[in-house]
């Protein structure tokens, strides 16, 4: 069974978040997806698909791919049992839990567990009828 199923995007530390925001948004023209109200991070990318999450940090100190998982702690333990070098779990309260692991060359990658409530899924309606939200399935 695979440990992860898809890539969520790229995590990239930057020295100057305002400068990086201008570069990715204005220079490259990437759409702003979300921004932390406290100014700790910003995410660029289309509404669906992988994004680039920039955060204030020492450049070159922890970028890498992000992989969405349901339980970061359990997945990190599984990787460790498989002989993968793992790091700590870090929680961004109310937003996410991030667990770091390293590939054989020492490149860091990240497991991302969302702490946000899931929006109700919408079910398809037959032609001409309204689409009603459905409750998420456990």
C-alpha positions in Angstrom: 0.0 0.0 0.0 1.5 3.4 -0.9 2.5 5.7 1.9 1.4 8.8 0.0 -0.9 9.1 -3.0 -0.3 12.6 -4.5 1.7 15.7 -4.2 0.0 18.8 -2.7 2.6 21.3 -3.8 6.0 22.8 -2.8 7.0 24.3 0.6 9.6 27.0 0.1 11.3 29.1 2.8 12.1 32.7 1.9 14.1 35.5 3.6 11.8 38.3 2.7 8.1 37.2 2.5 6.9 40.6 1.1 9.5 40.5 -1.7 8.7 36.8 -2.5 5.0 37.6 -2.6 5.6 40.4 -5.1 7.9 38.1 -7.2 5.5 35.1 -7.3 2.3 37.2 -7.6 3.3 40.2 -9.7 6.4 39.1 -11.6 5.4 35.5 -12.3 1.7 36.2 -12.3 0.7 33.3 -10.2 -2.8 33.6 -8.6 -2.8 34.2 -4.8 -4.5 31.2 -3.3 -4.4 32.1 0.4 -2.5 34.3 2.9 -2.0 33.9 6.6 -3.6 36.9 8.4 -0.6 37.0 10.7 1.9 37.3 7.8 3.7 34.0 8.4 3.0 32.4 5.0 1.4 32.9 1.6 0.3 30.3 -0.9 0.2 30.7 -4.7 -1.3 28.5 -7.4 -4.5 27.7 -9.2 -7.7 26.9 -7.2 -7.1 23.2 -7.8 -3.9 21.3 -8.0 -0.5 21.8 -6.5 0.5 25.1 -5.0 3.6 26.9 -3.7 3.5 27.7 0.0 6.1 30.4 0.9 7.0 30.9 4.5 9.4 33.2 6.4 12.6 31.3 7.1 16.2 30.8 6.2 16.2 30.2 2.4 17.6 26.7 1.6 16.6 25.4 5.1 13.6 23.2 4.4 11.8 23.4 1.1 10.5 20.4 -0.6 7.4 18.7 -1.9 4.3 18.5 0.3 2.1 15.4 0.5 -1.4 15.6 1.9 -2.1 12.8 4.5 -5.0 12.1 6.9 -2.7 11.5 9.9 0.8 13.0 9.7 2.0 11.4 13.0 1.0 7.9 11.9 2.4 8.3 8.4 5.7 9.6 9.8 5.9 6.6 12.1 5.3 4.3 9.1 8.1 6.0 7.1 10.5 5.6 10.1 9.7 1.9 10.3 10.6 1.7 6.5 14.0 3.1 7.3 13.3 6.7 6.2 15.0 9.5 8.2 12.2 11.6 9.7 12.1 14.9 11.5 9.6 16.5 13.9 6.0 17.3 13.7 5.0 21.0 13.7 1.5 22.2 14.2 0.2 25.5 12.8 -2.9 25.8 15.1 -6.2 25.5 13.3 -4.5 25.1 9.9 -2.2 22.1 9.6 0.3 19.6 11.1 3.5 19.3 9.1 5.8 16.3 9.4 9.2 16.3 7.7 11.0 13.4 6.2 14.2 13.1 4.0 14.9 11.4 0.8 18.2 9.4 0.4 20.0 12.5 -0.6 18.9 14.5 2.5 16.3 16.6 0.7 13.4 17.5 3.0 9.8 16.7 2.1 6.7 17.3 4.1 3.6 15.4 5.1 0.7 17.8 5.5 -2.4 17.1 7.6 -5.1 19.7 7.3 -6.8 20.8 10.6 -9.5 22.7 8.8 -13.1 21.2 8.7 -14.0 19.8 5.4 -16.7 21.5 3.4 -19.8 19.4 2.6 -19.5 17.6 -0.7 -22.0 18.4 -3.4 -23.7 15.6 -5.1 -24.7 15.6 -8.7 -28.3 16.2 -9.4 -30.4 14.8 -12.2 -30.9 17.2 -15.1 -32.9 20.3 -14.2 -32.9 19.8 -10.4 -31.0 21.6 -7.7 -27.6 20.3 -6.4 -27.8 19.8 -2.7 -24.8 19.5 -0.3 -24.2 16.1 1.3 -22.6 15.3 4.6 -19.0 14.1 4.4 -18.7 10.3 4.8 -16.6 9.0 7.6 
